[in-house]
Amino acid sequence: MFLPSASSGQTTDTTIDDTANTTNSSVANLNPVTKFWTRLWLAISQHPKSVAALILFISAILFLTVNVNGHWDFALPLRAKKLLALMVVGYAIGVSTLLFQTLTHNPILTPSLLGFDSLYVLLQSILVFFLGAISFTSLNPMVKFSLEIVLMFGASLLLFKVLFSKSSQDLTRLILVGVIFGVLFRSLSALIARLINPDDFVVVQSASYAQFNTVNPQLLAISLLICVVSALVIWRWRFQCDVLMLGKAQAINLGIHYQRLAFGLLTVIAVLVATATALVGPVTFFGLLVCALTNRMARHMYHSERLILVSVVAMICLVLGQTIFEQVLGMAGVLSVVIELAGGLVFLALIIMSQRRAS
């Protein structure tokens, strides 16, 4: 990954225009179906943010109106809250993964490597083990949500403080320690699963997977506030993130305070991942999926475009996917399973492509 200069950005735009002109001249010779898909891809490549915003708007309208059957006073407020929750989760997961890939200079890494998902599952297992299934399901949602965010953010902050100090700024070691802690948390969760009774185990299992159709509206206010504050902070850092993509040494030579920026990005990533995980549950490969789509659609690697685009693409995937599963398929499947499958396939494809480029 690299950051194009101003001159190369102009060259890229000129190349896109030349390609568009060449494509338009050859479209007339295509059959109608091929012509439609060619023009659609050309529009996406020239105006990715506008096209993505239009698709998101259509997806939101479909989510709010399909199969309402006249019960607007009941269905519209309920669906509006779920729509807002899906958009919040999409923003949090997409942006946190993009920032993590910028910081690590690796397009196949996700914040889940730091052990957030495993810690969340362990927390659910501990609560069920000590409280029981009935008391666990009776917990105040706001108290449980706040506890999960505080514990996940506190654990990540402690990890960052210990392993990302002034004397040691090795991101590779930080990721490896996160992977080790993730294995430890999963092992402890498996141990607790063997100690609890089957009824409690069912509750733990249901809480261990992302559930996009049962988002608690009471948790939306604090989640939305966290996302808005983080968006303002990240947008101020967008140019520094562009410089950071040049590499640590180059960023320091260009005047970037690397330790402060990296620690700030890690803190924002931890807050966003903790918020999304506490709101819907752990999602491993969704961020990888939307970042891969964003990098494919974006005209350049500037964060002023990719931050917006990755948020919109993630929202489209969740909103349109949930609309299809709820209203078309009648909840015959689970959106999180399909997302994890698609994200896993994208992960394998990226690894294979990177190996081919290396060879």
N, C-alpha and C positions, 0 to 999 in steps of 0.2 A: 504494500500500500504506500502511496506517495501523495504529496500535496502539490498539485500543479501550480506553477507560478502564474502571474497575471497574463504574461504573453502566451503561455501554453494554454491558459483558459480561453483566450481569444482564438487561438488556433483550433481548439476543440470545438468552439461554437461555429467557427467557419467551416470546419469539417462536417459538422452536423448539417449545416445549411446546404453544403454541396451534396451531401448524401441525400438530403430531402429532395433537392431539385432533381437529382438523378432518379430517385425512386418514383417521384411524381410523373416523370416522363415515361417510365416503363410500366406504370400501373395500368395504363389503358390496354395493354396487351394481355392482362390477366383475366381469369374468369371471375364472376361476381363474388363468389365466396372468398377466394384468395385476395381479391381486391379489397374486400371489407377488412379482413384481418391485417393486410398490409397497411392500409390507412390507419387502422386502430393502433398498431404498434408504432407507426410513424408519429402519430399524435402523442402517444405516451412518451416516446423518446424526446420529443421537442418540448412538451409541457407536462412533465411528470407530476408536479404538485397540483396543477389545475385538474388534470384527469383523475388523480387519486382523490382529490376533494369532491369532485362530482360523483365518483363511485361511492364514496362514503355517504354523501347526502342521499343518494338513491337507496343505499342499503339501510340507512336510518329510517327513511320513509316507509320502506317495506317492513322493517321490524316493528314499526309503530302501528301499521294499518292492516296488515294481512290477517284475514280471518277474525276481524273484530266483531262482525255481524251485529252492529248496532249498539253494542255495550261500551260506548265510548267513555262514559263517566267512570267506569271501573277499569277498563283495559288500558286507557291512555296513560293515566298516572302510574299504574303498575309497570307498564312497558317503558315509560320514560325513565323511571328510576333504574331499571335493569340496563337500559341503553347507556345511561350515564356511567354505571358501574363498569360495563364492558369497555367503554372509551377510556376510563381511568386506568383500568388494568392494562389495556393495550398501550397506552402512553408509558406507563411505568416500566413494563417489561421491555418494550422496544427501545426506549431511550437508554435505560440502564445497560442493556446489552451492547448498544452502539458505543457508548462511552467506555465500556470495559474493553471492547475490541480496539478502540482508539488508544487506550492506555497501554495495552499489551502488544499492539501492532500485530494482532493475529485474528483473522476473520472467522476462525472456527472455535473460539473460546466464548464461554458464557459465564455470567456471575454465579451460576449454580455450582461451578467448580469450587467456590469458596465454602460450600457446605450449608448454604441457607436452607435448601429443601430438606436435607437430612436433619438439620436442627429443628425445623418445623415439625417433621414427623415424630421426632423424639419427644418434643414438647407435648404433642397430642397423646402419645403413648404414656408419658408420665402422668398427665392429668387424668386419663382414664384409669390408670393403675391405682392411683391414690384416691380418686373421687368416686370411681364407678361410672358405668355408662349413663345411669339416670341423672346423677348429679352433674356429669359432664355436659349432657345435652341441656341441662337447666341453667347453665352458667349465663350470666349477663353478657350479651354479645359485645358490648362496648368494653367491659372489663377484660374479657378474653382477648379481644382485638388489641387493646393497649398493651396487655401483658406480652403477647406474641411480638409486637413491634419492638417493645423495649428490650426484650431478651435477645432477639435476633440482631438488632442494631447494637446493643451493648457488647455482645460477643464479637461481632465484626469489628467494632471500634477498638476493643482490646487486642484483637489480632493485628489490626493495622498499626496500633501504637507500639506493640512489641516487635513486629517484624519489618516495620517501615519507618525506622528512626533515622536520625541524621547520619549515624555511622553505617547504617545498612539500608539500602534502597533497592533491594533485589526483588523485583516483581515475580520472578520465576520461583524463588523460594516461598514467597507468599502464597502463590497458587498451589505449590506442592503441599505446603502445610494445610491449606484449605481442603485439598483432596484427602489428605490423611484424616483430618477431623471429620470429613464427610463419611469416610469408611467407619470411623469409630462411632459416630452417631447412628449410622445404619445398623451396626452390630448391636448397639445397646437397644435400639428399637426392636430388633429381632429377638433379643433376650426377653424383653418385656412382653412381647407377643406370645412367647411360650409360657409365661407365668400367669397371664390373665385368662379368664374363662372365654368360651367361644362367643358369647353375646357381646362382651366388651371388645373382643377382637374385631367383630363386624363394625362396631362404631369407629375403632381406630382406622380400619381399612377405608371406610367411607370418608373419613377426614383426611386421608393421606393422598387423595387425588383432587385435582382441580375441578371445581363445580361452578360452571359459569351460569347455570340456570337457577341457582339458589343463593344469589348474592343478597346479603342483609342490607336493606336500605338505610338502616340506622348508622351504618359505618361509612356511608358515602361522604358525609360532611367533612370529617377529619381526613379521609383519603383525598378528597378533592383539594382541600387546603394544602396538604403536603405536596401534591402534584403541581399546584399553581406556584407555590414558593420555589420548588425545585426548578420549574421551568424558567422562572425569572433569573435564578442564579446561573443555570446552565447557559441561557442565552447570552449572558454577559461574558461567559467563558468561551464562546464559540470560536473566536479568532485564536485564542490561546490553544484550543484543541486542534485547530488547523496546523499551527506551528508544532505542536506535540507529535503530529504524525510524521514529521521529518526525522524523529529519533531523539533520544534523551540528550546526547551530546550537542546536536544541532540546536535543540530547543534552549538549552542552557546558554549556548553561545549567542543566541538571538535575544537574550534577556529574560527568558521565562524562569521564574522561581519553581524549579521542577518539583521539589519536595512538597511545597505548599499546594501547588496545582494538583499533583498526583493524589495527595492525601484528601484534598477537597473533592476530587472526582470519586475516589473510593468511598468517601462518606455519603455523597449523594447517591451513588450506586447502591450502597447498603440500605439507605432509607427507602429508595424506590422498590428494591426487591423485597424488603421486609413488608412494605405496604401491600404490594400485589399478592405476595404469598399469604399474608394474614387475611386478605380480603376474599380470595377465591381458592387458595391452596397452591401447592408446588407445581410449577410448570418448568420443565427442563429445557426443551428444544424450541419453544415458541419464539424466543428472542433471536435464536440463530436463524430460524426460518424467515422472519420478517427482515432481519438485517441483510440476509442474502438477496432477498427480493429488492430491497432498497438499493443495494450496491449495483444490482443489475439495471435498475430503472434510472438511477441518478445520472445526470449529465456530467458531473464532476464530484470530487470528494470533499468539497467544502461543507462544513457542518451547518452553515446557514441554510443549506438545502436539505441535507440528509437528516437533520434532527426533525424537521417538519415532516419529511417524507416517511421516515420510519414510524413516526407516531400515527400518521394517517393510514399507512399500510397495515399496521398492527390493529388499528380500530376496524378497518375493513374486514380483516380475517375473522375477528371475533363477532362483529355485528352480523355480517352476511352469513357466516357459518352458523351462528346461533339461530338466525332466521330460518335457514334451510332445515336444521335439525328439529326446531320446534314446530314450524308451520307446514313444512313440506313432508318431512319424514315422520312426523308425529312422535318425536323423541324415541325413534327406533335405534338411535345410536348416541354416543357421547362425544361431544365436540373435543374435549381434552384428549381423548384417545387418538382421534384423527390428527389433531395438531401435533401430538408427540410422534406419531408415525411419520407424518410429512417432514417434521423437523429432523427426525433421525435419518431419513433418506437424504435430506439435504446435507446433513453432517457427513454422511458417507461419501456423497458426491463431491463435496469440497475437499475431503481428504484425498480421494482418488485424483482429482484435478491438480491438487498441489503436488502429488507425487509425480504425475506426468510432466508438470512444468519443471520439476527438479531434475528429472531424467532427460 
